[in-house]
Amino acid sequence: MLKRSVLFLFCVCAFSGAWADSIYIKESRREIPVIKEVDLLVVGGSSTGAAAATQAAANGARVFLASERPYLGADICRSRNLWTKSRPRTELSKTVFQSGLDLYAGCSYKYTASFESSSRHPDTPVPSLLNDFSYGDPAKDSVQYNSSVVINIDLDDIEQVSNVCLYAYQRSGDFVTSGYDLSASINGEDWEDISRVVNKQISGNTDRVELGIDNNFRARFLKLHIHKPSNAGRMLLGEITVETNSSADDALNRALRPLDVKYALDNLLLENGVDFLYGCYPTEVLKDSRGRLCGVVFSNRAGRQAVIADTLIDVSQTSVVARLAGAEFEPFAGGRVSCDRVVIGGEGVKSDIAHVVMPQKIEQKYNAVRYMFDINVAEDSFTQYCLAEQLARDMTWLRGQVDASECLSGFPFSRPLMQGNDEFKSLMPAGIDNLYVIQSAEFCDDSVAQFEIGERLGMRIAAEAEGAARSIDLNSISVFNGNESKASDEALRVDVKEFLNGPRTFDQQFKTVVSENVKLKLVDGYDVVVIGGGTSGAPAAIAASRNGAKTLVVEYLDGLGGVGTSGLIGRYCLGIRKGFTEEIDRGMAELGGYDYQIDNEGLGTPWDIELKKEWYRRQLRKNKCDIWFGAIGCGALVENGHVKGVIAATPYGRVAVKADVVIDSTGNSDIAAAAGASTIYTDADTVEVQGTGLPPRTLGARYTNTDYSFVDDGDMLDVWRMHVSARKKFKGSYDIAQLIDTRERRRIQGRFIISPVDIYNQRTYPDTVARVYSNFDTHGYTTHPLFNLKTPEHGDFIYANVPYRCMLPVGLEGIIVTGLGISAHRDAVPILRMQPDVQNHGYAAGCAAVLAVKSGVLPSDIDVHKIQKQMVEIGALPRDIISQQDSFPLPQNAIKEAVNDVRDEYKRVELLISDPQRSIPLLRKAWNESKSNDNRLKYAHVLAMLGDDTGIDTLIEKVDNTAWDPGWNFTAGGQFGSTFSKLDNYIIAMGYSKNTKAIDAIIARAKTLDASSDFSHFCALARACSSFEDKKLAPLLYSLLQKEGIRGYALNDKSELDEFNSRYFGSKEIRNLNLREILLARSLYQCSDHKGLGEKVLKEYSADFRGHYAICANAVLNE
């Protein structure tokens, strides 16, 4: 028997924060929205829960499932328990446990091509990509041929071939494969024609095709004559599998891919009409007037919501629903317990720890090692679990590892006492007749058997629900969390501030249940609490803890570092790589051999994402910072505008965490917004947002950057859509990232708002705490008036200063906001969001929090010069920053000179935009005195953008006599240069002028637009019309919306999601189509509408799955 290593935990001193001798705070009365009423509620995203949900729904029950993680199958994927003991027996379990095995069913072979692949997507020097068992990301997993090609395959021996399949990527008119002819040979000389396989989806809405056919022949050599149709420019081939009798048997013993499991479970629920959401933590239960369990309350980033249900299944890791409902649990034995953790890849093994090398390599390449050790545990609590999990990571991390368990398996979570011993009674807690508990079973002996138990349970519940009448009075429902009898400290005058919306932040049209006696346990003893351990949060926590503050960091995912680790963007593009960022790079080099260099394009060396996660974690462990993985911040403790702590949702329920200073590093200002801070985000006037991606994960890959959609991080339906759609898009990959790489999020209304004008004018401040360096890579189109005059080009690299006031929300004390949540105009964000700079400003925020604690003052009252000196000492700021003052207002002479410079292609126009009051009189004078028509046009243009109509006749004349010039359309990835044509900019300027004389010119020009016209022309027209809000424009806008190809792109029906994704998800055109439709409808509605069409289109988008579209549409309708 293997000897296990032993870890000892002592509860008393495990964490800096203490449970404050079981102090409780009482939450004020509130109303919680009820988002669903169902027959069955499944709490938890395990495969067993998904099986029960699927079978119940398939047999007629109404079902809702809520998962904490951003995926289903946590029992398999979170623990990396990717090996099954037995073969699946039911059709449903085969769908899950044999999913993805088609690729694995193929054998290994050698092959050559009749000519070399294209350099755009080349094969490896020794061809291998078509037989590497990877078919996920076309950017990395494809081989391109620009004409028909012959692939020659050598199986190395004579085999009985049962199936040959070609996996190819497809985009109509670009890369398409029309099919192939297969021939075979025993000796390589005598050939037999076997079959012709035709692509029948060549004109269908799909982004990939699987062209396979069952066969039964003996051969060693194969030839695939793969055909490119004449109307396609190229072929992108992904994989060719050759299944033999022996390889098919081997495939059943291979490790599962996480993405295959997650994708299969998503599909089961979708196909059977099960509604489900990710990121939802059970925090309270509902009971009716008889005390019977009737639902659960969940916390997520959108707020808190309730689901009412007749029957519940709790498949959570901690049996949390049973805990909250007051079920009796077995006594916690404590003492020595056995735990496990899997590490994939890495240099060797930890030979001093008991371990098993798993029998099959992951992705045909990496060893997987299951480490086993004993832990002495004193109590069943979240803090004990978190400490045990950190100790396990301390022991098992390996340099070079490519993946590892997200959680600790085997921790002794208490189990409820059950009603009996038969299959179903053994799942029912004593005294609760409508709750089944299947504790999440990481490394259970037989995950297939567990899954099939879920199937049987789902069928049983559906049978019980059939014909049952349900009627429940919402007024009779009470909210419980098991703390009702606890005494609360009435001396604590804080209240819980949170969002009480539906799963979407704008969604408030729900019935409610009243919560008025809920008490939360208080965790005390922290100086600083950081919510979010990402790009800015991990540095903030390191700074706070290394400077002596008792610090806690709360992170939803299983690792630190944000987009540079969990988001898979493992390389610096731009930014200042000094200061704390330089320390990170040195630290990674010392820990794992990372050698940081800058290539000829100015890009940094990609880093090992597992290495960076570990460096952050080790710094926090060294500084005795407490780390809570797998929890979220979902509210704030507030007293008279002073944030005194946070509310965290954990796998055990909600807790209140007291702190002297809170750092909101959610990247979405979640805590500040919940506490009452005003924010800057998508609204009735702004639907523009930078592009977003959710990348595929290839083990060992260091940099995968994507941009193909928009996502609102606080919209749980939008987040759900993105994860489900990305798994379909990258099917065949090892996995996808768990962090959506949004480049623009909700920002606070801070005590200073950085604008592009400040950046271009190189504005200095007395409270600069960070420097940034980037260009205006907008990943979309711009909205600031400056950019309708001045074009931000690719080579416009620029430095800028970040004042501390940008991190301080107006009207709140005790909280500092970092990351993408800082106060800035959206068009300033591209300059501010580079990872090196966000890391540095996060570190500055941590230093500021400690200074506030040690000085006994509010974060807004610290001596900022002390922070500046710290940042100078580490090289993050130049020394002259300390003596700088605000460089605004600019000198009068500079304004005068800038007026003259307008004639030189708007040179220095940013000076004029910074001070309209002084600029407008000088510009009027210049327009009047100018003898050049070109210069008069430029002055008229600038004046109009400042809201002055002095030169409106000049603009009208120009628009009347100018045809549409080439415009701009959305593409994937970076966007540089102007996003509007010259004519677009003149039309926008006429709108800014507010002079209705311009309307006739706009109508005349707009009449020539149709669906083939560039997006920017429609955008400019809509912006101008919305500025006027004149009913004279309504017929024009109506007629444009009625033109063929303009309407019909809203996505608000779940049944249409699959078809929509097949046609549009990730395509370059869909963002143009959606935004064009929304902008025209918004303008029509604001111009008094016509025949109700504007309202109709906006209502379609008000329920769109894509959050930004829905927010904007709802805001316009509610104006």
PEVENUR-V641448 format. One record per backbone hydrogen bond with DSSP energy under -1.0 kcal/mol. CO is the residue of the C=O (numbers start at 0). NH is the residue of the N-H. Records with the same first field share a line. If there is no record, write none. Layout:
BEGIN
CO = NH ; NH
END
This chain:
BEGIN
4 = 373
6 = 375
10 = 13
17 = 523
18 = 21
22 = 521
23 = 488
24 = 519
29 = 514
31 = 512
32 = 305
35 = 307
37 = 309
38 = 310
39 = 63
40 = 312
41 = 65
42 = 314
44 = 72 ; 73
45 = 49
46 = 50
47 = 51
48 = 52
49 = 53
50 = 54
51 = 55
52 = 56
53 = 57
54 = 58
55 = 60
56 = 59
61 = 38 ; 39
62 = 274
63 = 41
64 = 276
65 = 43
66 = 279
72 = 75 ; 76
73 = 77
75 = 80
77 = 405
79 = 81
81 = 255
89 = 93
90 = 94
91 = 95
92 = 96
93 = 97
97 = 100
100 = 104
102 = 105
109 = 153
111 = 151
120 = 143
127 = 130
129 = 239
136 = 139 ; 140
142 = 236
143 = 117
144 = 234
148 = 225
149 = 113
150 = 223
151 = 111
152 = 221
153 = 109
158 = 218
159 = 244
160 = 216
161 = 214
162 = 242
163 = 212
164 = 240
165 = 210
166 = 237 ; 238
167 = 208
170 = 173
173 = 232 ; 233
174 = 170
177 = 198
178 = 226
179 = 196
180 = 224
181 = 193 ; 194
182 = 222
183 = 191
184 = 219 ; 220
191 = 183
194 = 181
196 = 179
200 = 203
203 = 205
206 = 169
208 = 167
210 = 165
212 = 163
216 = 160
218 = 158
219 = 154
220 = 184
221 = 152
222 = 182
223 = 150 ; 225
224 = 180
225 = 148
226 = 177
228 = 231
233 = 175
234 = 144
235 = 168
236 = 142
238 = 166
240 = 164
241 = 106
242 = 161 ; 162
243 = 247
244 = 248
245 = 249
246 = 250
249 = 252
250 = 253
256 = 260
257 = 261
258 = 262
259 = 263
260 = 264
261 = 265
262 = 266
263 = 267
264 = 268
265 = 269
266 = 270
267 = 271
268 = 273
269 = 272
274 = 64
276 = 66
280 = 298
283 = 296
284 = 479
285 = 293
286 = 477
287 = 290
291 = 287
293 = 308
294 = 285
295 = 306
296 = 282 ; 283
297 = 304
298 = 280
302 = 299
304 = 297
305 = 34
306 = 295
307 = 37
310 = 40
311 = 435
312 = 42
313 = 437
315 = 439
318 = 322
319 = 323
320 = 324
321 = 326
322 = 325
327 = 416
334 = 376
336 = 374
338 = 372
339 = 408
340 = 370
341 = 404
342 = 368
343 = 401 ; 402
345 = 347
348 = 350
349 = 352
353 = 371
355 = 369
361 = 364 ; 365
365 = 361
366 = 344
367 = 357
368 = 342
369 = 355
370 = 340
372 = 338
373 = 6
374 = 336
375 = 8
376 = 334
378 = 380
380 = 384
381 = 385
382 = 386
383 = 387
384 = 388
385 = 389
386 = 390
387 = 391
388 = 392
389 = 393
390 = 394
391 = 395
392 = 396
397 = 400
398 = 346
402 = 343
408 = 339
410 = 412
414 = 329
416 = 429
421 = 425
423 = 426
424 = 418 ; 419 ; 427
426 = 436
427 = 418
428 = 431
433 = 311
435 = 313
440 = 443
445 = 449
446 = 450
447 = 451
448 = 452
449 = 453
450 = 454
451 = 455
452 = 456
453 = 457
454 = 458
455 = 459
456 = 460
457 = 461
458 = 462
459 = 463
460 = 464
461 = 465
464 = 467
472 = 475
473 = 476
477 = 286
479 = 284
482 = 485
487 = 489
488 = 491
494 = 637
496 = 635
502 = 715
503 = 506
506 = 501
507 = 509
510 = 33
512 = 31
514 = 29
517 = 26
519 = 24
520 = 655
522 = 657
523 = 17
526 = 660
527 = 551
528 = 662
529 = 553
530 = 664
532 = 560
533 = 537
535 = 539
536 = 540
537 = 541
538 = 542
539 = 543
540 = 544
541 = 545
542 = 546
543 = 548
544 = 547
549 = 526 ; 527
550 = 625
551 = 529
552 = 627
553 = 531
554 = 629 ; 630
560 = 563
561 = 564 ; 566
562 = 568
564 = 567
567 = 569 ; 703
568 = 570
569 = 606
571 = 603
577 = 580
578 = 582
579 = 583
580 = 584
581 = 585
582 = 586
583 = 587
584 = 588
585 = 589
586 = 590
587 = 591 ; 593
588 = 592
596 = 604
598 = 601
602 = 598
607 = 611
608 = 612
609 = 613
610 = 614
611 = 615
612 = 616
613 = 617
614 = 618
615 = 619
616 = 620
617 = 621
618 = 622
619 = 624
620 = 623
625 = 552
627 = 554
631 = 648
634 = 646
635 = 496
636 = 643
637 = 494
638 = 641
640 = 812
641 = 638
643 = 658
644 = 636
645 = 656
646 = 633
647 = 654
648 = 631
649 = 652
652 = 649
654 = 647
655 = 522
656 = 645
660 = 528
661 = 815
662 = 530 ; 664
663 = 817
668 = 672
669 = 673
670 = 674
671 = 676
672 = 675
677 = 748
679 = 746
685 = 682
691 = 707 ; 708
692 = 740
694 = 736
696 = 734
697 = 700
708 = 691
711 = 714
714 = 718
715 = 719
716 = 720
717 = 721
718 = 722
719 = 723
720 = 724
721 = 725
722 = 726
723 = 727
724 = 728
725 = 729
727 = 730
729 = 732
731 = 134
733 = 258
734 = 696
739 = 741
746 = 679
747 = 749
748 = 809
753 = 824
754 = 758
755 = 759
756 = 760
757 = 762
758 = 761
763 = 886
766 = 803
769 = 801
771 = 799
773 = 797
774 = 776
775 = 777
778 = 690
783 = 786
784 = 787
785 = 788 ; 789
791 = 976
792 = 795
794 = 796
797 = 773
799 = 771
801 = 768 ; 769
802 = 805
803 = 806
804 = 750 ; 807
805 = 822
806 = 816
807 = 750
808 = 811
812 = 642
813 = 661
815 = 663
817 = 820
818 = 821
820 = 747
822 = 753
824 = 827
827 = 830 ; 831
828 = 832
833 = 837
834 = 838
835 = 839
836 = 840
837 = 841
838 = 842
839 = 843
840 = 844
841 = 845
842 = 846
843 = 847
844 = 848
845 = 849
846 = 850
847 = 851
848 = 852
849 = 853
850 = 854
851 = 856
857 = 860
861 = 863
862 = 865
863 = 867
864 = 868
865 = 869
866 = 870
867 = 871
868 = 872
869 = 873
870 = 875 ; 876
871 = 874
877 = 880
878 = 881
880 = 883
890 = 894
891 = 895
892 = 896
893 = 897
894 = 898
895 = 899
896 = 900
899 = 902
900 = 903 ; 906
901 = 905
902 = 904
905 = 908
907 = 910
908 = 912
909 = 913
911 = 914
914 = 918
915 = 919
918 = 922
919 = 923
920 = 924
921 = 925
922 = 926
923 = 927
924 = 928
925 = 929
931 = 935
932 = 936
933 = 937
934 = 938
935 = 939
936 = 940
937 = 941
938 = 942
939 = 943
940 = 944
941 = 945
942 = 947
943 = 946
948 = 951
950 = 954
951 = 955
952 = 956
953 = 957
954 = 958
955 = 959
956 = 960
958 = 961
967 = 1015
974 = 777
980 = 984
981 = 985
982 = 986
983 = 987
984 = 988
985 = 989
986 = 990
987 = 991
988 = 992
994 = 997
995 = 998
997 = 1001
998 = 1002
999 = 1003
1000 = 1004
1001 = 1005
1002 = 1006
1004 = 1007
1005 = 1008
1009 = 1012
1014 = 1018
1015 = 1019
1016 = 1020
1017 = 1021
1018 = 1022
1019 = 1023
1020 = 1024
1021 = 1025
1022 = 1026
1023 = 1027
1024 = 1028
1029 = 1032
1030 = 1033
1032 = 1036
1033 = 1037
1034 = 1038
1035 = 1039
1036 = 1040
1037 = 1041
1039 = 1042
1042 = 1045
1050 = 1104
1052 = 1055
1053 = 1056
1055 = 1059
1056 = 1060
1057 = 1061
1058 = 1062
1059 = 1063
1063 = 1066
1068 = 1072
1069 = 1073
1070 = 1074
1071 = 1075
1072 = 1076
1073 = 1077
1074 = 1078
1075 = 1079
1076 = 1080
1077 = 1081
1078 = 1082
1079 = 1083
1080 = 1084
1081 = 1085
1082 = 1086
1083 = 1088
1089 = 1092
1091 = 1095
1092 = 1096
1093 = 1097
1094 = 1098
1095 = 1099
1096 = 1100
1097 = 1101
1100 = 1103
1105 = 1109
1106 = 1110
1107 = 1111
1108 = 1112
1109 = 1113
1110 = 1114
1111 = 1115
1112 = 1116
1113 = 1117
1115 = 1118
END
